[in-house]
Amino acid sequence: MPERPGPGGPVEQAADDYREEIRALFTRLAEDAGASDPATLGHQLHLIYDGAGISARMDRDPSVAIGARAAAAALLDTALRSKGTS
């Protein structure tokens, strides 16, 4: 049986780097959309992204994307509306 890489190994580092890139992408998109707190919205969108991906795989349910899209739209509506009223 091959050895599993330990914490901090190249596989873990690649996964961490990828997650940082995804979070940064969501944060940039939130900023571009005009969110009042792009870092928080980026984090929330990243949580939806992760949860939807895991749920779709574990439940073998591709329709998870519909719920994830609705949740993301609600977050965006709230974030952009609160910016317009502040």
mmCIF file as gemmi writes it, N, C-alpha and C atoms, coordinates in Angstrom:
data_model
loop_
_atom_site.group_PDB
_atom_site.id
_atom_site.type_symbol
_atom_site.label_atom_id
_atom_site.label_alt_id
_atom_site.label_comp_id
_atom_site.label_asym_id
_atom_site.label_entity_id
_atom_site.label_seq_id
_atom_site.pdbx_PDB_ins_code
_atom_site.Cartn_x
_atom_site.Cartn_y
_atom_site.Cartn_z
_atom_site.occupancy
_atom_site.B_iso_or_equiv
_atom_site.pdbx_formal_charge
_atom_site.auth_seq_id
_atom_site.auth_asym_id
_atom_site.pdbx_PDB_model_num
ATOM 1 N N . MET Axp A 1 ? 0.853 -1.174 0 1 0 ? 1 A 1
ATOM 2 C CA . MET Axp A 1 ? 0 0 0 1 0 ? 1 A 1
ATOM 3 C C . MET Axp A 1 ? 0.903 1.242 0 1 0 ? 1 A 1
ATOM 4 N N . PRO Axp A 2 ? 0.667 2.185 -0.93 1 0 ? 2 A 1
ATOM 5 C CA . PRO Axp A 2 ? 1.521 3.377 -0.978 1 0 ? 2 A 1
ATOM 6 C C . PRO Axp A 2 ? 1.271 4.268 0.233 1 0 ? 2 A 1
ATOM 7 N N . GLU Axp A 3 ? 2.332 4.97 0.625 1 0 ? 3 A 1
ATOM 8 C CA . GLU Axp A 3 ? 2.199 5.896 1.752 1 0 ? 3 A 1
ATOM 9 C C . GLU Axp A 3 ? 1.345 7.087 1.361 1 0 ? 3 A 1
ATOM 10 N N . ARG Axp A 4 ? 0.563 7.531 2.317 1 0 ? 4 A 1
ATOM 11 C CA . ARG Axp A 4 ? -0.252 8.728 2.095 1 0 ? 4 A 1
ATOM 12 C C . ARG Axp A 4 ? 0.584 9.937 2.49 1 0 ? 4 A 1
ATOM 13 N N . PRO Axp A 5 ? 0.513 10.997 1.686 1 0 ? 5 A 1
ATOM 14 C CA . PRO Axp A 5 ? 1.268 12.19 2.05 1 0 ? 5 A 1
ATOM 15 C C . PRO Axp A 5 ? 0.722 12.788 3.342 1 0 ? 5 A 1
ATOM 16 N N . GLY Axp A 6 ? 1.609 13.264 4.173 1 0 ? 6 A 1
ATOM 17 C CA . GLY Axp A 6 ? 1.21 13.853 5.45 1 0 ? 6 A 1
ATOM 18 C C . GLY Axp A 6 ? 0.739 15.285 5.289 1 0 ? 6 A 1
ATOM 19 N N . PRO Axp A 7 ? 0.325 15.852 6.401 1 0 ? 7 A 1
ATOM 20 C CA . PRO Axp A 7 ? -0.113 17.259 6.379 1 0 ? 7 A 1
ATOM 21 C C . PRO Axp A 7 ? 0.992 18.157 5.837 1 0 ? 7 A 1
ATOM 22 N N . GLY Axp A 8 ? 0.593 19.092 5.028 1 0 ? 8 A 1
ATOM 23 C CA . GLY Axp A 8 ? 1.563 20.012 4.453 1 0 ? 8 A 1
ATOM 24 C C . GLY Axp A 8 ? 2.27 19.477 3.227 1 0 ? 8 A 1
ATOM 25 N N . GLY Axp A 9 ? 1.879 18.291 2.784 1 0 ? 9 A 1
ATOM 26 C CA . GLY Axp A 9 ? 2.502 17.695 1.61 1 0 ? 9 A 1
ATOM 27 C C . GLY Axp A 9 ? 2.022 18.377 0.334 1 0 ? 9 A 1
ATOM 28 N N . PRO Axp A 10 ? 2.533 17.944 -0.798 1 0 ? 10 A 1
ATOM 29 C CA . PRO Axp A 10 ? 2.21 18.611 -2.063 1 0 ? 10 A 1
ATOM 30 C C . PRO Axp A 10 ? 0.734 18.529 -2.462 1 0 ? 10 A 1
ATOM 31 N N . VAL Axp A 11 ? 0.066 17.429 -2.129 1 0 ? 11 A 1
ATOM 32 C CA . VAL Axp A 11 ? -1.348 17.304 -2.477 1 0 ? 11 A 1
ATOM 33 C C . VAL Axp A 11 ? -2.164 18.292 -1.644 1 0 ? 11 A 1
ATOM 34 N N . GLU Axp A 12 ? -1.897 18.336 -0.353 1 0 ? 12 A 1
ATOM 35 C CA . GLU Axp A 12 ? -2.608 19.267 0.519 1 0 ? 12 A 1
ATOM 36 C C . GLU Axp A 12 ? -2.329 20.712 0.108 1 0 ? 12 A 1
ATOM 37 N N . GLN Axp A 13 ? -1.093 21.006 -0.245 1 0 ? 13 A 1
ATOM 38 C CA . GLN Axp A 13 ? -0.744 22.372 -0.66 1 0 ? 13 A 1
ATOM 39 C C . GLN Axp A 13 ? -1.473 22.747 -1.947 1 0 ? 13 A 1
ATOM 40 N N . ALA Axp A 14 ? -1.556 21.819 -2.888 1 0 ? 14 A 1
ATOM 41 C CA . ALA Axp A 14 ? -2.27 22.093 -4.142 1 0 ? 14 A 1
ATOM 42 C C . ALA Axp A 14 ? -3.752 22.336 -3.871 1 0 ? 14 A 1
ATOM 43 N N . ALA Axp A 15 ? -4.338 21.55 -2.978 1 0 ? 15 A 1
ATOM 44 C CA . ALA Axp A 15 ? -5.752 21.738 -2.626 1 0 ? 15 A 1
ATOM 45 C C . ALA Axp A 15 ? -5.96 23.086 -1.946 1 0 ? 15 A 1
ATOM 46 N N . ASP Axp A 16 ? -5.079 23.439 -1.029 1 0 ? 16 A 1
ATOM 47 C CA . ASP Axp A 16 ? -5.176 24.733 -0.343 1 0 ? 16 A 1
ATOM 48 C C . ASP Axp A 16 ? -5.039 25.891 -1.329 1 0 ? 16 A 1
ATOM 49 N N . ASP Axp A 17 ? -4.092 25.762 -2.25 1 0 ? 17 A 1
ATOM 50 C CA . ASP Axp A 17 ? -3.893 26.82 -3.255 1 0 ? 17 A 1
ATOM 51 C C . ASP Axp A 17 ? -5.138 26.981 -4.127 1 0 ? 17 A 1
ATOM 52 N N . TYR Axp A 18 ? -5.714 25.865 -4.541 1 0 ? 18 A 1
ATOM 53 C CA . TYR Axp A 18 ? -6.918 25.905 -5.368 1 0 ? 18 A 1
ATOM 54 C C . TYR Axp A 18 ? -8.061 26.581 -4.615 1 0 ? 18 A 1
ATOM 55 N N . ARG Axp A 19 ? -8.24 26.205 -3.348 1 0 ? 19 A 1
ATOM 56 C CA . ARG Axp A 19 ? -9.314 26.806 -2.546 1 0 ? 19 A 1
ATOM 57 C C . ARG Axp A 19 ? -9.105 28.308 -2.384 1 0 ? 19 A 1
ATOM 58 N N . GLU Axp A 20 ? -7.881 28.725 -2.202 1 0 ? 20 A 1
ATOM 59 C CA . GLU Axp A 20 ? -7.593 30.162 -2.101 1 0 ? 20 A 1
ATOM 60 C C . GLU Axp A 20 ? -7.948 30.876 -3.406 1 0 ? 20 A 1
ATOM 61 N N . GLU Axp A 21 ? -7.642 30.249 -4.527 1 0 ? 21 A 1
ATOM 62 C CA . GLU Axp A 21 ? -7.969 30.841 -5.828 1 0 ? 21 A 1
ATOM 63 C C . GLU Axp A 21 ? -9.476 30.971 -6.023 1 0 ? 21 A 1
ATOM 64 N N . ILE Axp A 22 ? -10.219 29.948 -5.651 1 0 ? 22 A 1
ATOM 65 C CA . ILE Axp A 22 ? -11.678 29.986 -5.779 1 0 ? 22 A 1
ATOM 66 C C . ILE Axp A 22 ? -12.25 31.081 -4.888 1 0 ? 22 A 1
ATOM 67 N N . ARG Axp A 23 ? -11.793 31.152 -3.632 1 0 ? 23 A 1
ATOM 68 C CA . ARG Axp A 23 ? -12.288 32.184 -2.711 1 0 ? 23 A 1
ATOM 69 C C . ARG Axp A 23 ? -11.95 33.572 -3.256 1 0 ? 23 A 1
ATOM 70 N N . ALA Axp A 24 ? -10.755 33.748 -3.768 1 0 ? 24 A 1
ATOM 71 C CA . ALA Axp A 24 ? -10.355 35.043 -4.326 1 0 ? 24 A 1
ATOM 72 C C . ALA Axp A 24 ? -11.222 35.396 -5.539 1 0 ? 24 A 1
ATOM 73 N N . LEU Axp A 25 ? -11.548 34.413 -6.361 1 0 ? 25 A 1
ATOM 74 C CA . LEU Axp A 25 ? -12.405 34.648 -7.519 1 0 ? 25 A 1
ATOM 75 C C . LEU Axp A 25 ? -13.785 35.133 -7.072 1 0 ? 25 A 1
ATOM 76 N N . PHE Axp A 26 ? -14.387 34.435 -6.114 1 0 ? 26 A 1
ATOM 77 C CA . PHE Axp A 26 ? -15.705 34.85 -5.621 1 0 ? 26 A 1
ATOM 78 C C . PHE Axp A 26 ? -15.642 36.246 -4.994 1 0 ? 26 A 1
ATOM 79 N N . THR Axp A 27 ? -14.579 36.541 -4.294 1 0 ? 27 A 1
ATOM 80 C CA . THR Axp A 27 ? -14.435 37.859 -3.669 1 0 ? 27 A 1
ATOM 81 C C . THR Axp A 27 ? -14.291 38.945 -4.734 1 0 ? 27 A 1
ATOM 82 N N . ARG Axp A 28 ? -13.495 38.686 -5.764 1 0 ? 28 A 1
ATOM 83 C CA . ARG Axp A 28 ? -13.355 39.666 -6.87 1 0 ? 28 A 1
ATOM 84 C C . ARG Axp A 28 ? -14.682 39.879 -7.573 1 0 ? 28 A 1
ATOM 85 N N . LEU Axp A 29 ? -15.413 38.788 -7.827 1 0 ? 29 A 1
ATOM 86 C CA . LEU Axp A 29 ? -16.714 38.923 -8.484 1 0 ? 29 A 1
ATOM 87 C C . LEU Axp A 29 ? -17.694 39.717 -7.617 1 0 ? 29 A 1
ATOM 88 N N . ALA Axp A 30 ? -17.666 39.477 -6.303 1 0 ? 30 A 1
ATOM 89 C CA . ALA Axp A 30 ? -18.529 40.229 -5.389 1 0 ? 30 A 1
ATOM 90 C C . ALA Axp A 30 ? -18.154 41.707 -5.398 1 0 ? 30 A 1
ATOM 91 N N . GLU Axp A 31 ? -16.876 41.984 -5.431 1 0 ? 31 A 1
ATOM 92 C CA . GLU Axp A 31 ? -16.403 43.371 -5.494 1 0 ? 31 A 1
ATOM 93 C C . GLU Axp A 31 ? -16.859 44.02 -6.802 1 0 ? 31 A 1
ATOM 94 N N . ASP Axp A 32 ? -16.679 43.321 -7.907 1 0 ? 32 A 1
ATOM 95 C CA . ASP Axp A 32 ? -17.087 43.84 -9.218 1 0 ? 32 A 1
ATOM 96 C C . ASP Axp A 32 ? -18.588 44.091 -9.283 1 0 ? 32 A 1
ATOM 97 N N . ALA Axp A 33 ? -19.366 43.276 -8.569 1 0 ? 33 A 1
ATOM 98 C CA . ALA Axp A 33 ? -20.819 43.436 -8.564 1 0 ? 33 A 1
ATOM 99 C C . ALA Axp A 33 ? -21.255 44.608 -7.692 1 0 ? 33 A 1
ATOM 100 N N . GLY Axp A 34 ? -20.338 45.12 -6.869 1 0 ? 34 A 1
ATOM 101 C CA . GLY Axp A 34 ? -20.653 46.256 -6.025 1 0 ? 34 A 1
ATOM 102 C C . GLY Axp A 34 ? -21.105 45.901 -4.623 1 0 ? 34 A 1
ATOM 103 N N . ALA Axp A 35 ? -20.774 44.703 -4.152 1 0 ? 35 A 1
ATOM 104 C CA . ALA Axp A 35 ? -21.154 44.306 -2.792 1 0 ? 35 A 1
ATOM 105 C C . ALA Axp A 35 ? -20.461 45.198 -1.771 1 0 ? 35 A 1
ATOM 106 N N . SER Axp A 36 ? -21.188 45.526 -0.696 1 0 ? 36 A 1
ATOM 107 C CA . SER Axp A 36 ? -20.61 46.393 0.33 1 0 ? 36 A 1
ATOM 108 C C . SER Axp A 36 ? -19.531 45.677 1.138 1 0 ? 36 A 1
ATOM 109 N N . ASP Axp A 37 ? -19.59 44.361 1.232 1 0 ? 37 A 1
ATOM 110 C CA . ASP Axp A 37 ? -18.58 43.57 1.95 1 0 ? 37 A 1
ATOM 111 C C . ASP Axp A 37 ? -18.191 42.374 1.087 1 0 ? 37 A 1
ATOM 112 N N . PRO Axp A 38 ? -17.346 42.608 0.085 1 0 ? 38 A 1
ATOM 113 C CA . PRO Axp A 38 ? -17.009 41.53 -0.853 1 0 ? 38 A 1
ATOM 114 C C . PRO Axp A 38 ? -16.325 40.333 -0.21 1 0 ? 38 A 1
ATOM 115 N N . ALA Axp A 39 ? -15.546 40.541 0.83 1 0 ? 39 A 1
ATOM 116 C CA . ALA Axp A 39 ? -14.859 39.406 1.47 1 0 ? 39 A 1
ATOM 117 C C . ALA Axp A 39 ? -15.869 38.456 2.109 1 0 ? 39 A 1
ATOM 118 N N . THR Axp A 40 ? -16.862 39.006 2.803 1 0 ? 40 A 1
ATOM 119 C CA . THR Axp A 40 ? -17.88 38.156 3.427 1 0 ? 40 A 1
ATOM 120 C C . THR Axp A 40 ? -18.724 37.461 2.369 1 0 ? 40 A 1
ATOM 121 N N . LEU Axp A 41 ? -19.148 38.202 1.353 1 0 ? 41 A 1
ATOM 122 C CA . LEU Axp A 41 ? -19.952 37.589 0.294 1 0 ? 41 A 1
ATOM 123 C C . LEU Axp A 41 ? -19.142 36.526 -0.436 1 0 ? 41 A 1
ATOM 124 N N . GLY Axp A 42 ? -17.881 36.789 -0.704 1 0 ? 42 A 1
ATOM 125 C CA . GLY Axp A 42 ? -17.024 35.789 -1.346 1 0 ? 42 A 1
ATOM 126 C C . GLY Axp A 42 ? -16.92 34.52 -0.521 1 0 ? 42 A 1
ATOM 127 N N . HIS Axp A 43 ? -16.795 34.668 0.788 1 0 ? 43 A 1
ATOM 128 C CA . HIS Axp A 43 ? -16.734 33.513 1.685 1 0 ? 43 A 1
ATOM 129 C C . HIS Axp A 43 ? -18.05 32.74 1.655 1 0 ? 43 A 1
ATOM 130 N N . GLN Axp A 44 ? -19.17 33.46 1.701 1 0 ? 44 A 1
ATOM 131 C CA . GLN Axp A 44 ? -20.479 32.801 1.672 1 0 ? 44 A 1
ATOM 132 C C . GLN Axp A 44 ? -20.695 32.048 0.358 1 0 ? 44 A 1
ATOM 133 N N . LEU Axp A 45 ? -20.324 32.669 -0.744 1 0 ? 45 A 1
ATOM 134 C CA . LEU Axp A 45 ? -20.468 32.001 -2.043 1 0 ? 45 A 1
ATOM 135 C C . LEU Axp A 45 ? -19.574 30.768 -2.122 1 0 ? 45 A 1
ATOM 136 N N . HIS Axp A 46 ? -18.393 30.866 -1.526 1 0 ? 46 A 1
ATOM 137 C CA . HIS Axp A 46 ? -17.486 29.723 -1.501 1 0 ? 46 A 1
ATOM 138 C C . HIS Axp A 46 ? -18.093 28.571 -0.698 1 0 ? 46 A 1
ATOM 139 N N . LEU Axp A 47 ? -18.765 28.886 0.408 1 0 ? 47 A 1
ATOM 140 C CA . LEU Axp A 47 ? -19.432 27.848 1.189 1 0 ? 47 A 1
ATOM 141 C C . LEU Axp A 47 ? -20.515 27.153 0.37 1 0 ? 47 A 1
ATOM 142 N N . ILE Axp A 48 ? -21.277 27.93 -0.386 1 0 ? 48 A 1
ATOM 143 C CA . ILE Axp A 48 ? -22.311 27.339 -1.244 1 0 ? 48 A 1
ATOM 144 C C . ILE Axp A 48 ? -21.665 26.451 -2.308 1 0 ? 48 A 1
ATOM 145 N N . TYR Axp A 49 ? -20.605 26.948 -2.91 1 0 ? 49 A 1
ATOM 146 C CA . TYR Axp A 49 ? -19.873 26.2 -3.945 1 0 ? 49 A 1
ATOM 147 C C . TYR Axp A 49 ? -19.393 24.853 -3.393 1 0 ? 49 A 1
ATOM 148 N N . ASP Axp A 50 ? -18.746 24.895 -2.225 1 0 ? 50 A 1
ATOM 149 C CA . ASP Axp A 50 ? -18.246 23.655 -1.616 1 0 ? 50 A 1
ATOM 150 C C . ASP Axp A 50 ? -19.39 22.711 -1.266 1 0 ? 50 A 1
ATOM 151 N N . GLY Axp A 51 ? -20.398 23.257 -0.6 1 0 ? 51 A 1
ATOM 152 C CA . GLY Axp A 51 ? -21.519 22.424 -0.163 1 0 ? 51 A 1
ATOM 153 C C . GLY Axp A 51 ? -22.264 21.799 -1.316 1 0 ? 51 A 1
ATOM 154 N N . ALA Axp A 52 ? -22.48 22.57 -2.358 1 0 ? 52 A 1
ATOM 155 C CA . ALA Axp A 52 ? -23.193 22.037 -3.525 1 0 ? 52 A 1
ATOM 156 C C . ALA Axp A 52 ? -22.383 20.941 -4.205 1 0 ? 52 A 1
ATOM 157 N N . GLY Axp A 53 ? -21.086 21.155 -4.315 1 0 ? 53 A 1
ATOM 158 C CA . GLY Axp A 53 ? -20.239 20.141 -4.949 1 0 ? 53 A 1
ATOM 159 C C . GLY Axp A 53 ? -20.239 18.832 -4.185 1 0 ? 53 A 1
ATOM 160 N N . ILE Axp A 54 ? -20.093 18.944 -2.871 1 0 ? 54 A 1
ATOM 161 C CA . ILE Axp A 54 ? -20.08 17.744 -2.045 1 0 ? 54 A 1
ATOM 162 C C . ILE Axp A 54 ? -21.444 17.059 -2.064 1 0 ? 54 A 1
ATOM 163 N N . SER Axp A 55 ? -22.503 17.845 -1.946 1 0 ? 55 A 1
ATOM 164 C CA . SER Axp A 55 ? -23.855 17.284 -1.944 1 0 ? 55 A 1
ATOM 165 C C . SER Axp A 55 ? -24.164 16.582 -3.264 1 0 ? 55 A 1
ATOM 166 N N . ALA Axp A 56 ? -23.797 17.206 -4.368 1 0 ? 56 A 1
ATOM 167 C CA . ALA Axp A 56 ? -24.054 16.594 -5.681 1 0 ? 56 A 1
ATOM 168 C C . ALA Axp A 56 ? -23.329 15.253 -5.802 1 0 ? 56 A 1
ATOM 169 N N . ARG Axp A 57 ? -22.089 15.2 -5.306 1 0 ? 57 A 1
ATOM 170 C CA . ARG Axp A 57 ? -21.334 13.938 -5.391 1 0 ? 57 A 1
ATOM 171 C C . ARG Axp A 57 ? -21.874 12.887 -4.42 1 0 ? 57 A 1
ATOM 172 N N . MET Axp A 58 ? -22.08 13.279 -3.18 1 0 ? 58 A 1
ATOM 173 C CA . MET Axp A 58 ? -22.484 12.298 -2.167 1 0 ? 58 A 1
ATOM 174 C C . MET Axp A 58 ? -23.901 11.795 -2.417 1 0 ? 58 A 1
ATOM 175 N N . ASP Axp A 59 ? -24.793 12.702 -2.828 1 0 ? 59 A 1
ATOM 176 C CA . ASP Axp A 59 ? -26.178 12.313 -3.062 1 0 ? 59 A 1
ATOM 177 C C . ASP Axp A 59 ? -26.438 11.878 -4.497 1 0 ? 59 A 1
ATOM 178 N N . ARG Axp A 60 ? -25.415 12.035 -5.341 1 0 ? 60 A 1
ATOM 179 C CA . ARG Axp A 60 ? -25.554 11.728 -6.769 1 0 ? 60 A 1
ATOM 180 C C . ARG Axp A 60 ? -26.756 12.456 -7.356 1 0 ? 60 A 1
ATOM 181 N N . ASP Axp A 61 ? -26.804 13.753 -7.052 1 0 ? 61 A 1
ATOM 182 C CA . ASP Axp A 61 ? -27.961 14.569 -7.42 1 0 ? 61 A 1
ATOM 183 C C . ASP Axp A 61 ? -27.511 15.831 -8.151 1 0 ? 61 A 1
ATOM 184 N N . PRO Axp A 62 ? -27.522 15.807 -9.478 1 0 ? 62 A 1
ATOM 185 C CA . PRO Axp A 62 ? -27.087 16.986 -10.225 1 0 ? 62 A 1
ATOM 186 C C . PRO Axp A 62 ? -28.028 18.184 -10.069 1 0 ? 62 A 1
ATOM 187 N N . SER Axp A 63 ? -29.241 17.958 -9.57 1 0 ? 63 A 1
ATOM 188 C CA . SER Axp A 63 ? -30.171 19.081 -9.414 1 0 ? 63 A 1
ATOM 189 C C . SER Axp A 63 ? -29.802 19.988 -8.242 1 0 ? 63 A 1
ATOM 190 N N . VAL Axp A 64 ? -28.8 19.595 -7.47 1 0 ? 64 A 1
ATOM 191 C CA . VAL Axp A 64 ? -28.318 20.436 -6.371 1 0 ? 64 A 1
ATOM 192 C C . VAL Axp A 64 ? -27.955 21.828 -6.9 1 0 ? 64 A 1
ATOM 193 N N . ALA Axp A 65 ? -27.509 21.902 -8.128 1 0 ? 65 A 1
ATOM 194 C CA . ALA Axp A 65 ? -27.114 23.189 -8.709 1 0 ? 65 A 1
ATOM 195 C C . ALA Axp A 65 ? -28.263 24.195 -8.697 1 0 ? 65 A 1
ATOM 196 N N . ILE Axp A 66 ? -29.477 23.723 -8.833 1 0 ? 66 A 1
ATOM 197 C CA . ILE Axp A 66 ? -30.633 24.627 -8.837 1 0 ? 66 A 1
ATOM 198 C C . ILE Axp A 66 ? -30.771 25.315 -7.481 1 0 ? 66 A 1
ATOM 199 N N . GLY Axp A 67 ? -30.687 24.544 -6.412 1 0 ? 67 A 1
ATOM 200 C CA . GLY Axp A 67 ? -30.767 25.113 -5.069 1 0 ? 67 A 1
ATOM 201 C C . GLY Axp A 67 ? -29.582 26.007 -4.754 1 0 ? 67 A 1
ATOM 202 N N . ALA Axp A 68 ? -28.401 25.602 -5.191 1 0 ? 68 A 1
ATOM 203 C CA . ALA Axp A 68 ? -27.209 26.405 -4.944 1 0 ? 68 A 1
ATOM 204 C C . ALA Axp A 68 ? -27.307 27.741 -5.671 1 0 ? 68 A 1
ATOM 205 N N . ARG Axp A 69 ? -27.819 27.718 -6.881 1 0 ? 69 A 1
ATOM 206 C CA . ARG Axp A 69 ? -27.979 28.961 -7.641 1 0 ? 69 A 1
ATOM 207 C C . ARG Axp A 69 ? -28.984 29.885 -6.956 1 0 ? 69 A 1
ATOM 208 N N . ALA Axp A 70 ? -30.074 29.331 -6.46 1 0 ? 70 A 1
ATOM 209 C CA . ALA Axp A 70 ? -31.081 30.134 -5.763 1 0 ? 70 A 1
ATOM 210 C C . ALA Axp A 70 ? -30.494 30.747 -4.488 1 0 ? 70 A 1
ATOM 211 N N . ALA Axp A 71 ? -29.71 29.973 -3.752 1 0 ? 71 A 1
ATOM 212 C CA . ALA Axp A 71 ? -29.086 30.488 -2.531 1 0 ? 71 A 1
ATOM 213 C C . ALA Axp A 71 ? -28.091 31.6 -2.857 1 0 ? 71 A 1
ATOM 214 N N . ALA Axp A 72 ? -27.303 31.402 -3.903 1 0 ? 72 A 1
ATOM 215 C CA . ALA Axp A 72 ? -26.342 32.433 -4.305 1 0 ? 72 A 1
ATOM 216 C C . ALA Axp A 72 ? -27.068 33.698 -4.761 1 0 ? 72 A 1
ATOM 217 N N . ALA Axp A 73 ? -28.155 33.541 -5.504 1 0 ? 73 A 1
ATOM 218 C CA . ALA Axp A 73 ? -28.927 34.701 -5.96 1 0 ? 73 A 1
ATOM 219 C C . ALA Axp A 73 ? -29.503 35.473 -4.778 1 0 ? 73 A 1
ATOM 220 N N . ALA Axp A 74 ? -29.977 34.757 -3.767 1 0 ? 74 A 1
ATOM 221 C CA . ALA Axp A 74 ? -30.518 35.424 -2.579 1 0 ? 74 A 1
ATOM 222 C C . ALA Axp A 74 ? -29.426 36.199 -1.85 1 0 ? 74 A 1
ATOM 223 N N . LEU Axp A 75 ? -28.247 35.599 -1.724 1 0 ? 75 A 1
ATOM 224 C CA . LEU Axp A 75 ? -27.131 36.312 -1.094 1 0 ? 75 A 1
ATOM 225 C C . LEU Axp A 75 ? -26.768 37.567 -1.881 1 0 ? 75 A 1
ATOM 226 N N . LEU Axp A 76 ? -26.698 37.437 -3.204 1 0 ? 76 A 1
ATOM 227 C CA . LEU Axp A 76 ? -26.363 38.592 -4.043 1 0 ? 76 A 1
ATOM 228 C C . LEU Axp A 76 ? -27.418 39.682 -3.926 1 0 ? 76 A 1
ATOM 229 N N . ASP Axp A 77 ? -28.68 39.304 -3.98 1 0 ? 77 A 1
ATOM 230 C CA . ASP Axp A 77 ? -29.758 40.293 -3.841 1 0 ? 77 A 1
ATOM 231 C C . ASP Axp A 77 ? -29.625 41.058 -2.535 1 0 ? 77 A 1
ATOM 232 N N . THR Axp A 78 ? -29.406 40.331 -1.45 1 0 ? 78 A 1
ATOM 233 C CA . THR Axp A 78 ? -29.281 40.964 -0.14 1 0 ? 78 A 1
ATOM 234 C C . THR Axp A 78 ? -28.049 41.859 -0.073 1 0 ? 78 A 1
ATOM 235 N N . ALA Axp A 79 ? -26.925 41.368 -0.558 1 0 ? 79 A 1
ATOM 236 C CA . ALA Axp A 79 ? -25.677 42.137 -0.499 1 0 ? 79 A 1
ATOM 237 C C . ALA Axp A 79 ? -25.768 43.404 -1.338 1 0 ? 79 A 1
ATOM 238 N N . LEU Axp A 80 ? -26.366 43.309 -2.506 1 0 ? 80 A 1
ATOM 239 C CA . LEU Axp A 80 ? -26.442 44.479 -3.384 1 0 ? 80 A 1
ATOM 240 C C . LEU Axp A 80 ? -27.536 45.442 -2.928 1 0 ? 80 A 1
ATOM 241 N N . ARG Axp A 81 ? -28.61 44.928 -2.386 1 0 ? 81 A 1
ATOM 242 C CA . ARG Axp A 81 ? -29.678 45.787 -1.871 1 0 ? 81 A 1
ATOM 243 C C . ARG Axp A 81 ? -29.186 46.566 -0.659 1 0 ? 81 A 1
ATOM 244 N N . SER Axp A 82 ? -28.451 45.896 0.246 1 0 ? 82 A 1
ATOM 245 C CA . SER Axp A 82 ? -27.98 46.578 1.441 1 0 ? 82 A 1
ATOM 246 C C . SER Axp A 82 ? -26.958 47.655 1.096 1 0 ? 82 A 1
ATOM 247 N N . LYS Axp A 83 ? -26.22 47.473 0.01 1 0 ? 83 A 1
ATOM 248 C CA . LYS Axp A 83 ? -25.296 48.52 -0.404 1 0 ? 83 A 1
ATOM 249 C C . LYS Axp A 83 ? -26.067 49.73 -0.914 1 0 ? 83 A 1
ATOM 250 N N . GLY Axp A 84 ? -27.147 49.483 -1.632 1 0 ? 84 A 1
ATOM 251 C CA . GLY Axp A 84 ? -27.937 50.579 -2.178 1 0 ? 84 A 1
ATOM 252 C C . GLY Axp A 84 ? -28.679 51.374 -1.128 1 0 ? 84 A 1
ATOM 253 N N . THR Axp A 85 ? -28.92 50.76 0.038 1 0 ? 85 A 1
ATOM 254 C CA . THR Axp A 85 ? -29.675 51.46 1.075 1 0 ? 85 A 1
ATOM 255 C C . THR Axp A 85 ? -28.773 52.048 2.149 1 0 ? 85 A 1
ATOM 256 N N . SER Axp A 86 ? -27.465 51.809 2.073 1 0 ? 86 A 1
ATOM 257 C CA . SER Axp A 86 ? -26.606 52.344 3.123 1 0 ? 86 A 1
ATOM 258 C C . SER Axp A 86 ? -25.971 53.644 2.756 1 0 ? 86 A 1
